[in-house]
Amino acid sequence: MIPCRQAFPPATRGYCNNNKLQSGFARVLDCLNTTVNIYMFNAPVQREEESVEPLTSDGLLRTVPHNVVQSIRAFRVDELQAEALRMGHHFLYANCSQALTRQQVLAAITESFHIPRPFGKNYDALTDCLTTTVSDAGEQPGFLVVLEDLPNTQKFDKEARENLLDVFRDAADFWAEKKVAFRVFFSFHLSNQ
C-alpha cells in the first residue's frame, strides 16, 4: 500500500496524484492532529475522467433515507463509491471477508477507515470515533459506508453482527440530529466457516 498525506483541490476530492482513492475520513482525522499512519485502502478505484455532478434528486440513492443502516441488496460497491464522490460525501469501505471474530472485524474496520487503533478496541470507542470525534473536527458533508462480507461464524454470530450494526445505527442517529447524511450498506459472508 502507498502512503498518502496530500491535500486535494476541490475538483479532485478523494484522489491522490496517483489516481487512487484516499479516505476522506482519514483527512478528517488529520484535521484533528491525530497521529495516525494513513494508507490507501483497497476499495474499487473510481476513474479520474468521471466528474462530480451536481446533487440532484435523480441519483442512485434517491429512494434511500439519508440516515440508514441497510443491506447492500442490489447496489454495487463501485456504484456507491461513485455516488459518494458525486455527492461530495466521505466514502468508507471495509471488506471483512477475512475476519472470523469480533476483534478481527473491528481490526478490519479500523484499518480500512484509517482509524487510530484505540478506537477499534471496542464498540463504544468506535461509536465515539464515528460520531463525536469526527463532529468535533468541523462541518461534515455526509458519509457513505460499506461493510462488505461481515462474517457468519460461531465467534461472530447474529448477535455480534447486530451489536456491530447498532454502532452504525447509533452513528446514523447522531448524524441525523446534525442533518448530515450517514448511509451504511452491509453484506454478509455467505459461507459458514
N, C-alpha and C positions, 0 to 999 in steps of 0.2 A: 504494500500500500504506500501511497505517496503522501508525505506531509503537505499540508496546505494551510497557510495562515495569511491569505491575501484579502484585501478589501476589494469589493466589487462595485463597479459603477452600476446605476440602476438598470441600464439596458442589458446587463449580463448577470443579473442577480442569480446566485446559485451556481455560477460556473467559475472554475479556475482557468488560468491561461491554457491548461492542457485539456480543456473541454470536459472535465469530469465534474460531477455534481458534488458540491460541498454542502453539508447540512447547515441550513440557516440557524438551526438550534445551536450549533457549535459557535456561530458568530455571536449569538445572544450570550452564551456562557463566557466568551472572550470579553464581551462588554462588562461583565461582572468582575473582571480581573481575576477570574478563576484560573488557577494553574492547572492546565489540562493539555495533554497531547492530543491534537486534533488530526485525525486521519480520515480520508475519504472512505466511504463505505461502498460496498458492492451492490448498490441498487441499480436498476436499469438506467442506462445513460440516455439522456434527452439530447436530441440533435440540436446543434447550435443554430442552424438556419431557421428553426421554428421560432416565431416571435411571440412575445407576450401580447395576448389580445386583451382588449378592454373587458371588464367584468360585465357580463350580460346574463339575462335570465335563461338563455338557451344553452348553457354549459352542461357538462357531463353530470354535475351534481345538482341540477335544478330541482329534483324531487327529493333530495336528501336533506333532512334537517341540518341546521348549522352546528348543532352540538349533539352529537350522537355517537354511540358505540354500536356497530353492527357488523354482521357477516359481510365479507367482501363480495359474495354472490357472483353476479355477472360482471363485476368490474375487474379490469386487469391492472396490475401494478403500474405498468408503463403509462396507461391512460390516466390513472390517478396522479402520477408524478407530473404528467403534462398539465393536468388541470390545476394542480397546486402551483405550478410555475405560472400558468396563465392568470391565476387569481392573485399571485404575489404572496402566497402563503408558505410557511415553513413546511417542508416535506420531511417526515421522519419515517424511516423504514428499518424494520428489524426482521431478519429471517431467523426463525428459531428452530429450524429443522434438525439441527444437530443437538439441541438441548433435550435432556431427559428428566431433569429435576427443576424444582422451583429456583434454586440458586443458579443453575445453568441458564434458565430463561431470563432471570434478572441480569445475569452477566451478558447475555446476548443483546438485550435491550440497552444496557448501559454502554456497551462497546459501540453498538450501531448508532446510537443517538449522541455519542461523544459526551456522555455524562461522566463527571468525576466518580470514581469507584465508590466513595462513601454513600452516594445517592442510590447505588444499586444493591445495597446490602439487605434492604427490606422494603416492604410495600409503602410504609409511612414515609420513608426517605424519598422514594421515587415519586410519591404524590407531591411532597414538598417541592421537589425539583421541577415537576411538570406544572406547578401552579405558582406558588409564592415566589420562588427563586427567579423564575422567568418573568413574572409580572413585575418584580422589583427592578428588572433591567430596563423597563420602559414600555412604551406602547408596542403592541404586537399586531401584525397584520392578520393572523389566523394560522391554523395548524391543520395539516392533513397527515394522519398517522396510519401506517400499515404494519400490522403484526402478522407476519406470514408463517404458516406451519407451526402453530402452537402445538406442543406435544400432547399425545394421548397415551400416557403411561401410568403405571401404578404409582410412581413417585410424583407425577403431575397429573392428577385425576381431574374430574369435572369440578370438584370443589376448589382445587388450586387454580384452575383456569378462571372460574368465576371470581375468585378473590383478586386475581390479576386484572381482569376486566373491570372490576369495581374500582380499582385505582384509576383507570382511564375514564370511567363514568364520573367519578368524583372530579377529575380534572375537567371533563366536559361541562359539568355543572358550575365549577368555579369560573371557567371562561365565559359561560353563558351569562353569568351575572355581570361580566365586564363587556358583554356584547361583542365577543370575539369568537369566531368560528373555531371549533375544535372537533373535527370529524375523525373517528377511529374506525378502521376496517380491519377485520381479523379473519384468519382461516385456521383450520385445524389440520394437523398432520393426519392423513387418512389411515396409515397403517398403525396397528397396535404393536409397540415394540416391547 
